[in-house]
Amino acid sequence: MLWKHSNNYHYIALSPHVLNNARKYIDVDKLNIYGFVMPNVLAKPIPLPANEFVKFAVFGYGDSVMLNKAALLLSQKEIKSPYEIRVIGMDSRGSDGFPAIHCVSPGKQLLRKEMEKYVPDIDIFLSLYGKDRYQLSCSASILEALSYSKPILHLDNATMNHFNKPDAPIGYCCDNIEDLADKMADIIDNFPAYKMEFITFWNN
């Protein structure tokens, strides 16, 4: 792009946050780079489920190492209520021994329609990508959450922060995995108190 720059070429960054971060390294205006949200086919909106206990989900590949860390931290807390963490994907590495984690298809890739079957009764999506991930690219996991009208619980991350805005939040942002595990534990044990906030996120 720098070697043979030409105004005949324009480039697309698939989220505005990519454009903002890229400015630290290159002249995005000179190189004709434009940012907009990656096109995504949204599912028909469905209401939030009426679950007796909270159900979290990791949709897609996820980050099995961070999920293991979160599960380990949760296992060390005195949680009184049941909960489920559903991995709607094939990567169940590190989840053995955690009865609350359920991988729907361990080691086997699922078709989109098969994955969608496991979404309707989920209360909130988990995104476990830290600050070092998706700085110059866009994770599709946030677009999946938007597509299915699910609130998100995520680590501080450029992709997630772009969509989870303070003036119209769609979920909770946590600084690190310890804070995220604390938030999960609070949601688990005080799930009824969170339901109204989840509705606000759904509307946003």
N, C-alpha and C positions, 0 to 999 in steps of 0.2 A: 504493500500500500504506500509506503514511503518512497520506495525505490523508483517506482513508475507512477507517481501520482497523476491523476487526470480528473478534470471536472466532469468527464463523461461517465464516471463511476460514482454511484451513491451507495451507501451501506446502511444496514438496519441493525440496531441493537434491540433485542427483544424484551427490553424493559427500560424505562427511563433511568433507573438506578445504575444500570450498566454504563450509560452515557455519562452520568455524573462522576462515577468512579474512574472511568477511562480518561477523563480530563486531567487527572493527576499525571498521566504518562504520555499522552499524545494530544495533538491539536485536533479535536474531533470536528471542529467547524471547518477547518481547512480541508480535512479529509472527507467532508460531506457524510458524516455519520449522524443518523437520526435515530431517535429512540421512541418506541411505543410498545404497548403491552403485547406480548406474543398472542397471536390469534388463538382462540380456544372455543370449542363448542361447549356451551353450557347445558347441563342437564335441566330438565324441567324442575323448578323449585319444589321441594317437599318440606312439610313442616318438621320442626324438631320432634324427635321421638318422646314418648312418655315413659321413660325407663324408671324402674325403681332404684337402680344404682347406675353410676356413671360408666359410660363405655367410651374409651379413647380408641383412636385408630391411627396407625401409620399406613399411609396409602402409597403403594409403589415400593421402590427399592429401599428408601429410608437409609438410616445409619445404624447398623446393628451394634456397633461399639458403644455409641451414645445411649441407645436403648438399653443395653446391658447395664451401663452405669446408672441410668435412671431407675431401672428395676432393682438394682442392688441397694441403692439409697432408700427406695420405698420399703424394701424388705427389712430395713433397720428401724423403721418407724412403727409406732404403736397405732396402726390403722384399725379402726373398729368396723368399718363398713366394707362390703364386697365391691369389687370393681373389675373391669376387663380392659386389657390392652390388646387390641386386635391388629395383627400385622396382615394387611390386605395386600399380600405379595408373596414372594417365594423365599425371602431371606430370614430364616429363623435362627441364625447363628447366635449363640450366647444367650438364648432365651430358655434353654433347658433348665429345669429346676425352679422356674418362676410360674406357679400355677395360674396366675392372673393373665399371663401372656398367651395368646392363642394365634398361631400362624395358620392361615386358612389353606395354604398350599406349600408346605415346606419343600424347597428344592425343585419345585415345578412351576414353570411360568404359566400365568393365567391370561386368558383373553380378556379384553376390556369388559365385555358383557358379564363375564364370570366375576370380575372384580367388583362391578357395580352392584351385584347381588348382596354384597356384604356391607354396603354403605348405609342404607336407610335407617337402621336402628343405632347408628353411631351418634354420640352427643358432641364430640369435639375431636378435631384432628390434631395430631402431634407432629411438629417439625423440629428435628433435633440437629439442624445444621448450625454450627457456631459461626463466629464472626469471620473466620478465615475461608468460609465456603461461599460460593456464588457471588463473589464481588464483581466479576466481569462476565457473568452469565446469569441466567434466570432459572431457578428451580421450578419445575412444573407442579410441585406439591402444593404451592399456594394457589395455583390456578385450579387444581383439583378441589381444594377446599371451597373456593368461590363457586365453582361449578355445582357442587352439591349443597351449597348454602350451609356449610358447617363452620362453626367457630374454630379458631386455631389457638393452640398453646405452643409457643415457639421460643427458641433462643434468640438473643440479639443478633440479627443477621440482616444484611442490606436488602436482600430480596423480600423477606417477610416484613421488614419495617416499612418498605415502600407502600405496601398494601394495607398494613395495620396502622392506620393514621390516628393520632390522638383525637382529632375532631370527629372521627367516625370509626371507632375501634371495631375490629371484628374478632378480637381475642385478647390474649395475654402475652406480653413479652417478658422474658426472664433473662437476667444478666448471665447466668451460668447454669450448669446442670444441677447444682445443689439447690438453687432457687427454684428451678423448674420442678424438681422432685418435691420440694416443700409446697409448691402451688398445687401439684397433683394431689398430694396428701390432703390438703385443705378442701379441694373440690370433692374428693372421695368421701370424706367424713361429713361434709356440709353441703352435699349435692342439692337438696331442696332449696337452699338459700341462693344457689348460683343460677337457678333455672331462669329467673327474670333477666339476669345479665345475658344469659345465652340467647334469649329472645331478642334483646337489644342488638347483640352482635349479628344475629340472623337478619334482622331488619336492615342493619347497616350494610 
